[in-house]
Amino acid sequence: MTETNLRDMRWIFVLLAAYFTLQIGVRFATSHSLDLDEAEQVFRSQWLAAGYGPQPPFYNWLQYGVFQFAGVSLVALSVVKNLLLFISYLLYGLTARLVLRDKALVAMATLGLLTIPQMAFEMQRDLTHTVAVFFSASIFFYGFIRSLKQPSLASYLVAGVGIGFGLLAKYNFAILPAAALIAALPDARLRPRIFDRRLVVTIAVALVITLPHLFWLKDNLDFATARTLEKMTASGHASHLMQVAMGVGSLALAVISFAGLTVAVFAVVFGKGLRPALAAGSDWTRLIERMMLVFLAGILLLIVFGGAAGIKDRWLVPMLFILPLYFCLKVEAAGIETGKAFRRFMPVVAVIMIGVPAVLYGSVAAARFTGHYERLNRPYATMLENLRKQAEPAAILAGDSLLAGNLRQDIPGVPVLSVDYPGFHPDLAGRRPLLLVWLIPPKGGSEALPPAMAQWLQANLGIAAPEAAVVDAPYFYGRGDDRYRFGYAWVGQPD
């Protein structure tokens, strides 16, 4: 990558840096409360482990390190996510610059990622491990393409880092490097890059990165995969043929959901020029086509032989994130003029860059008018502040990880346990008072101590169920006097 090429792309990176900085500000302004994946990160950052459960630990390790340095906060959460996204877009742009000559197409490929809803919206809304997959895929894809076009020890090393990070991000990432390897083999010009001695560096780096987790996985395979397999194979008592039909149908819907908007945007900005572009091709488009086919074939094998019945659109990130670059490569192969298309494309990008933060904020703030409340409207901090006026808890037992993470955000020096996660069990001897907190569903939820918490107390502390009480607090952006209720109880509360 020459200095001139980097200068050509500088405006793209400045624009993206401004956009992700805006996203940090919007997240901080929207709500102090945490959503599911955010709360999981805060809760599990209380300890460092080689594995945490159904998701590999890359994002947990990263967030743990940042919290150790910067403290537990919503800002630290948002900065980590948006920095990973910015680096991913940057690497994607550098990859595009390796294979595209047209500067306008480089920009359209890079910013085209914003046309994928799962990446532009869902990753900002709550996802964490999927963000790590995108980050890892961007590293690997850059190292892979660079190794094919401008091979060096560094490019093979980068590919190995991407594979290592990816396998620690989500297990389904493994299909991407496998697809890349298989796709490159039929091309006689690319085959020597696959059998290059420097590939040993790729394998060694990936192995070193993943080794601690692999040792943990060896002894915890059922724990790590049970939840994912349960989600994938949730087909009830359907026959095998029906399960396959359900799986293929869910895959088709996932592909449409993932790629539909991107296809529509490119169809609009290129107009009639897109049709000849789809018929054109190059060595790079054929490589990507083989990669996508192998990737989809791998998922079909999971459906037919693995019992997968429900494929989620976000599971396609490790492969279909290449889609904007693929379209731009097809356009360049067809020799289509890009000036008008680029001028049509940038207003679309502007709408997305303004619209996504606005929707993320508005979906929470609109509750004051609609009375429809999201998780981010729940007043966890206000509730905890009220309970701390009764006594200062020495430890907290929460009804689930969502609540546990939200509580720990506001009292980081106190161990917070969750009934739904047995992997964290600090010594509670002498830690009194112990505060028990649980969510009470808004419509007809029981105020009594949940049976799971009573069983936990008896099994772990030999304590009978204490007397339960209720505390409520006004929603963030609440309508009128709407309030959210929490159940609580004290064990060993001082008089």
C-alpha atoms as one frame of an Amber mdcrd trajectory, in Angstrom:
protein
   0.000   0.000   0.000   1.724   3.181  -1.176   1.543   6.551   0.571  -0.421
   7.943  -2.397  -3.039   5.204  -2.087  -3.390   5.878   1.628  -3.903   9.580
   0.908  -6.625   8.637  -1.587  -8.469   6.794   1.185  -7.869   9.242   4.013
 -11.226  10.986   3.608 -13.015   7.643   3.963 -11.260   6.870   7.215 -11.881
  10.383   8.577 -15.572  10.050   7.737 -15.779   6.665   9.433 -13.864   7.900
  12.489 -16.367  10.745  12.843 -19.280   8.354  12.419 -18.139   5.880  15.061
 -17.312   8.738  17.441 -20.894   9.923  16.934 -22.136   6.419  17.745 -20.229
   6.476  21.039 -21.832   9.796  21.935 -25.307   8.608  20.987 -24.983   5.409
  23.028 -23.860   7.383  26.059 -26.726   9.866  25.636 -29.407   7.218  25.069
 -29.419   5.366  28.381 -27.217   4.429  31.292 -28.728   0.927  31.316 -27.144
  -2.017  29.488 -28.600  -4.408  26.938 -28.033  -8.180  26.945 -24.561  -8.465
  25.406 -23.291  -5.333  27.160 -24.458  -6.642  30.527 -22.818  -9.991  29.812
 -19.477  -8.260  29.240 -19.711  -6.285  32.475 -20.821  -9.300  34.511 -18.156
 -11.670  33.153 -15.363  -9.104  33.423 -15.236  -9.893  37.156 -12.918 -12.791
  36.403 -10.514 -13.954  33.704 -11.052 -17.445  32.317 -10.013 -19.569  29.360
 -13.698 -20.034  28.541 -17.015 -18.650  29.710 -19.697 -20.745  28.061 -21.357
 -20.989  24.661 -19.391 -18.069  23.189 -15.584 -18.129  22.820 -13.747 -15.619
  25.015 -12.060 -13.126  22.640 -14.418 -10.224  23.335 -14.511 -11.053  27.059
 -10.723 -10.996  27.264 -10.525  -7.717  25.406 -13.213  -6.047  27.497 -11.687
  -7.416  30.703  -8.353  -5.809  29.817  -9.958  -2.457  29.014 -11.977  -2.489
  32.235  -8.828  -3.244  34.224  -7.191  -0.185  32.713 -10.097   2.267  32.364
 -12.637   1.024  34.909 -16.097  -0.438  34.371 -18.250   2.018  32.452 -20.635
   2.393  29.556 -18.054   4.580  27.815 -15.455   1.793  27.989 -17.993  -0.636
  26.514 -18.930   1.665  23.651 -15.368   2.698  22.840 -14.216  -0.929  22.547
 -17.061  -1.832  20.192 -16.737   1.209  17.954 -12.956   1.015  17.831 -13.198
  -2.604  16.672 -15.742  -1.574  14.028 -13.585   1.312  12.831 -10.511  -0.921
  12.503 -12.629  -3.501  10.657 -13.838  -0.929   8.123 -10.291   0.383   7.749
  -8.919  -3.089   6.981 -11.808  -3.741   4.620 -10.950  -0.534   2.779  -7.290
  -1.479   2.540  -8.305  -4.872   1.152 -10.525  -3.168  -1.419  -7.605  -0.962
  -2.419  -5.494  -4.063  -3.085  -7.909  -5.474  -5.669  -9.702  -2.419  -7.099
  -8.172   0.266  -9.293 -11.125   2.676  -9.305 -10.998   5.019  -6.280 -14.763
   5.531  -6.355 -15.339   1.776  -6.163 -12.917   1.490  -3.241 -15.018   4.030
  -1.363 -18.272   2.327  -2.359 -17.004  -1.079  -1.279 -15.856   0.231   2.107
 -18.890   2.369   2.866 -21.119  -0.298   1.346 -20.757  -2.196   4.615 -23.200
   0.351   6.039 -25.896  -1.022   3.726 -25.876  -4.361   5.587 -28.455  -4.030
   8.415 -26.836  -6.670  10.624 -23.597  -4.688  10.564 -24.774  -1.078  10.455
 -27.653  -1.414  12.926 -27.591  -4.687  14.860 -23.912  -4.451  15.786 -24.555
  -1.021  17.275 -27.761  -2.055  19.004 -26.313  -4.802  21.180 -24.077  -7.448
  19.550 -20.539  -8.027  20.853 -19.270 -11.469  19.789 -20.521 -10.852  16.235
 -18.542  -7.602  16.207 -15.479  -9.645  17.145 -16.209 -12.012  14.244 -16.371
  -9.103  11.788 -13.135  -7.677  13.218 -11.380 -11.036  12.908 -12.770 -11.673
   9.412 -11.488  -8.272   8.262  -8.015  -9.065   9.592  -7.990 -12.505   7.998
  -9.380 -11.355   4.658  -6.785  -8.579   4.394  -3.968 -10.990   5.236  -5.362
 -13.617   2.841  -5.756 -11.268  -0.147  -2.385  -9.665   0.543  -0.773 -13.125
   0.676  -2.271 -13.951  -2.715  -1.301 -10.665  -4.375   1.760  -9.389  -2.500
   2.942 -12.324  -0.370   5.251 -11.659   2.546   5.949 -13.119   5.951   3.882
 -10.289   7.443   0.846 -11.069   5.279   0.837 -14.723   6.336   1.259 -13.636
   9.942  -1.717 -11.255   9.661  -3.851 -14.068   8.237  -2.876 -16.245  11.213
  -3.809 -13.497  13.672  -7.200 -13.181  11.962  -7.821 -16.927  12.180  -6.750
 -17.058  15.829  -8.934 -14.111  16.817 -11.822 -15.462  14.732 -11.820 -18.884
  16.361 -11.846 -17.107  19.726 -14.747 -14.910  18.576 -17.239 -17.514  17.317
 -16.774 -21.148  16.419 -18.553 -20.789  13.061 -15.700 -18.517  11.952 -13.768
 -21.682  11.064 -15.780 -21.965   7.839 -14.222 -18.741   6.464 -10.522 -19.771
   6.316 -11.592 -23.236   5.174 -13.638 -21.680   2.363 -10.750 -19.398   1.411
  -8.317 -22.304   1.262 -10.623 -24.508  -0.813 -11.546 -21.622  -3.131  -7.921
 -20.793  -3.922  -6.850 -24.358  -4.734  -8.493 -24.644  -8.205  -6.608 -21.561
  -9.489  -3.154 -22.577 -10.722  -1.835 -19.041 -10.145  -3.014 -18.964  -6.544
  -2.178 -22.544  -5.589   1.522 -21.834  -4.882   0.455 -19.251  -2.269  -1.469
 -21.955  -0.421   1.474 -24.366  -0.423   3.952 -21.628   0.474   6.245 -22.492
   3.387   5.127 -19.287   5.096   1.728 -20.888   5.635   3.390 -22.572   8.626
   3.545 -19.104  10.213  -0.208 -18.685   9.681  -0.956 -22.023  11.325   1.498
 -21.486  14.188   0.204 -18.004  15.044  -3.420 -19.155  14.968  -2.580 -22.125
  17.184  -0.682 -20.053  19.749  -3.559 -17.566  20.018  -6.231 -20.241  20.457
  -4.268 -22.732  22.574  -5.457 -21.610  26.055  -9.077 -21.813  24.971  -8.549
 -25.143  23.164  -7.339 -26.727  26.409 -10.454 -25.410  28.157 -12.699 -26.520
  25.268 -11.345 -30.072  25.501 -12.852 -30.444  28.966 -15.957 -28.287  28.449
 -17.173 -29.166  24.955 -20.759 -29.883  25.986 -20.982 -26.684  28.041 -19.582
 -24.626  25.158 -21.760 -26.029  22.383 -25.036 -27.089  24.016 -26.769 -23.709
  23.816 -25.768 -23.058  20.206 -26.825 -26.548  19.129 -30.123 -26.079  20.942
 -30.780 -22.868  18.999 -29.795 -24.412  15.685 -31.726 -27.651  16.074 -34.946
 -26.264  17.553 -37.252 -28.079  15.118 -39.505 -29.758  17.689 -40.624 -33.233
  16.673 -40.369 -32.563  12.941 -39.192 -35.327  10.623 -35.709 -35.162   9.139
 -37.116 -34.029   5.800 -39.127 -31.283   7.476 -36.103 -30.238   9.551 -33.997
 -29.954   6.388 -36.743 -27.930   4.723 -36.915 -25.642   7.773 -33.135 -25.251
   7.761 -32.918 -24.455   4.050 -35.832 -22.036   4.366 -34.228 -20.244   7.313
 -30.929 -20.050   5.386 -32.680 -18.506   2.378 -34.424 -15.970   4.594 -31.152
 -15.200   6.387 -29.362 -14.547   3.083 -32.188 -12.279   1.887 -32.238 -10.427
   5.200 -28.466 -10.003   5.133 -27.978  -9.105   1.465 -31.333  -7.656   0.384
 -30.712  -3.996   1.211 -27.180  -4.061  -0.223 -28.450  -5.549  -3.495 -31.219
  -2.931  -3.623 -28.819  -0.039  -3.003 -26.362  -1.166  -5.679 -29.261  -1.768
  -8.090 -30.510   1.786  -7.543 -27.164   3.570  -7.789 -25.949   1.632 -10.848
 -29.338   1.279 -12.506 -29.256  -0.662 -15.761 -25.473  -0.950 -15.483 -25.728
  -3.554 -12.732 -27.103  -6.251 -15.059 -24.017  -6.440 -17.334 -21.845  -6.162
 -14.225 -23.391  -9.303 -12.764 -22.482 -11.162 -15.947 -18.873  -9.895 -15.883
 -16.082 -11.449 -13.875 -12.418 -11.493 -12.967 -10.026 -13.732 -11.100 -11.009
 -11.981  -7.864 -14.770 -12.298  -8.397 -14.392 -15.981  -9.236 -12.338 -16.518
  -6.075 -14.979 -14.820  -3.928 -17.763 -16.755  -5.658 -16.026 -20.029  -4.836
 -15.546 -18.874  -1.251 -19.230 -18.020  -0.858 -20.289 -21.307  -2.428 -18.043
 -23.317  -0.098 -19.304 -21.316   2.883 -22.942 -21.910   1.972 -22.193 -25.583
   1.262 -20.757 -25.859   4.769 -23.968 -24.459   6.237 -26.048 -26.837   4.105
 -24.021 -29.742   5.499 -24.879 -28.515   9.012 -28.526 -28.477   8.018 -28.578
 -31.920   6.407 -26.243 -33.804   8.735 -26.088 -31.598  11.836 -29.808 -31.114
  12.341 -29.667 -27.319  12.017 -33.183 -25.962  11.550 -32.833 -22.254  12.327
 -30.040 -20.251  10.674 -29.667 -16.686  11.981 -28.717 -13.898   9.600 -25.888
 -12.715  11.853 -24.230 -16.142  11.500 -23.495 -15.204   7.877 -21.206 -12.307
   8.831 -17.950 -14.304   8.413 -18.634 -14.660   4.699 -21.261 -12.311   3.327
 -19.504  -9.222   4.692 -17.504  -9.500   1.444 -20.646  -8.704  -0.587 -20.100
  -4.922  -1.191 -16.535  -5.582  -2.359 -17.774  -8.405  -4.592 -20.290  -6.120
  -6.316 -17.632  -3.448  -6.842 -15.261  -6.014  -8.357 -18.023  -7.094 -10.758
 -18.663  -3.473 -11.755 -14.976  -2.874 -12.438 -14.717  -6.105 -14.421 -17.581
  -4.864 -16.620 -15.819  -1.542 -17.216 -18.840   0.492 -16.101 -18.420   4.228
 -15.521 -18.753   4.941 -11.796 -18.986   8.724 -11.488 -22.802   8.988 -11.526
 -23.223   5.897  -9.363 -20.852   7.316  -6.763 -22.795  10.591  -6.661 -26.008
   8.617  -6.125 -24.371   6.376  -3.529 -23.082   9.045  -1.127 -26.547  10.448
  -0.223 -27.554   6.878   0.702 -24.522   6.671   2.980 -25.422  10.033   4.514
 -28.978   8.862   5.232 -27.653   5.701   6.912 -25.053   7.566   8.959 -27.707
   9.952  10.244 -30.589   7.509  10.371 -28.995   4.656  12.332 -27.966   6.767
  15.366 -31.325   8.553  15.227 -33.261   5.273  15.258 -31.108   3.821  18.034
 -31.779   6.850  20.204 -35.389   7.265  19.123 -36.396   3.655  19.789 -35.624
   4.244  23.478 -36.616   7.900  23.850 -39.953   7.404  22.072 -41.229   5.420
  25.064 -42.386   8.662  26.698 -44.940   8.930  23.893 -45.725   5.288  23.115
 -45.438   3.584  26.493 -43.472   0.793  24.773 -40.334   0.131  26.806 -37.063
  -1.460  25.742 -34.487  -2.996  28.075 -32.574   0.280  27.940 -35.563   2.053
  29.510 -35.278   0.031  32.714 -34.053   2.072  35.716 -31.445  -0.294  37.155
 -29.246   2.492  38.538 -32.135   4.292  40.252 -33.302   1.036  41.824 -29.846
   0.219  43.184 -29.432   3.734  44.520 -32.696   3.363  46.465 -31.665  -0.013
  47.913 -28.255   1.278  48.954 -30.042   3.779  51.181 -31.269   0.803  53.220
 -27.846  -0.833  53.497 -24.588  -1.097  51.586 -24.439  -4.612  50.077 -21.253
  -6.632  50.523 -22.300  -8.957  47.681 -25.244  -9.213  45.281 -27.093 -12.211
  43.865 -29.059 -11.302  40.728 -31.830 -13.247  39.045 -30.074 -13.282  35.654
 -26.959 -12.036  33.853 -28.719  -9.004  32.364 -29.541  -7.716  35.819 -26.150
  -8.768  37.214 -24.237  -6.782  34.590 -26.364  -3.697  35.112 -25.875  -3.850
  38.866 -22.136  -4.321  38.629 -21.832  -1.276  36.391 -22.941   0.892  39.321
 -21.190  -0.946  42.151 -18.022  -2.419  40.559 -16.219  -3.064  43.839 -18.802
  -5.601  45.029 -19.004  -9.178  43.693 -22.204  -9.707  41.710 -23.383 -13.277
  41.108 -26.117 -14.526  38.804 -28.421 -17.482  39.332 -28.276 -18.363  35.614
 -24.476 -18.558  35.501 -22.788 -21.015  37.888 -19.287 -20.349  36.572 -18.607
 -17.465  38.970 -18.698 -18.465  42.625 -16.566 -16.211  44.874 -16.343 -16.958
  48.572 -19.286 -15.215  50.245 -18.294 -16.197  53.780 -18.458 -13.094  55.926
 -19.886 -10.998  53.084 -22.969  -9.562  54.683 -25.374  -8.115  53.982 -26.100
 -10.074  50.794 -28.570  -8.369  48.497 -30.872 -10.468  46.321 -32.489  -8.729
  43.338 -34.724 -10.005  40.559 -36.899  -8.613  37.784 -40.678  -8.591  38.106
 -42.371  -8.819  34.681 -44.590  -5.744  34.122 -47.786  -7.732  33.490 -48.774
  -9.938  36.392 -45.320 -11.019  37.524 -44.988 -12.663  40.925 -43.392 -10.590
  43.680 -42.197 -13.676  45.573 -38.579 -14.795  45.681 -38.026 -16.872  42.499
 -37.685 -20.616  43.235 -34.296 -20.710  41.468 -32.899 -18.106  43.890 -34.307
 -19.940  46.911 -32.711 -23.170  45.680 -29.399 -21.371  45.086 -29.378 -19.981
  48.628 -30.100 -23.383  50.130 -27.572 -25.236  47.960 -24.712 -22.751  48.254
 -25.181 -21.059  51.625 -27.588 -23.347  53.479 -29.923 -20.396  54.013 -33.713
 -20.473  53.932 -35.562 -18.068  51.662 -35.644 -14.558  53.227 -38.632 -12.237
  53.208 -39.139 -10.588  49.830 -40.015  -6.976  49.135 -40.573  -4.768  46.101
 -38.918  -1.557  44.954 -39.915   0.397  41.891 -38.443   3.298  39.962 -39.556
   5.442  37.012 -38.492   4.275  33.572 -35.918   6.233  31.643 -38.029   8.266
  29.194 -41.097   6.986  30.998 -44.628   8.042  30.134 -46.520   9.607  33.007
 -46.106   7.644  36.229 -44.999   4.379  34.573 -42.555   2.520  36.786 -40.580
  -0.714  36.622 -40.657  -3.087  39.596 -37.845  -5.148  41.054 -38.070  -7.776
  43.755 -35.407  -7.780  46.451 -34.462  -9.348  49.760 -31.626  -9.011  52.243
 -29.615 -11.745  53.907 -27.889 -10.552  57.061 -29.129  -6.980  56.809 -27.917
  -4.936  59.798 -30.570  -3.568  62.156
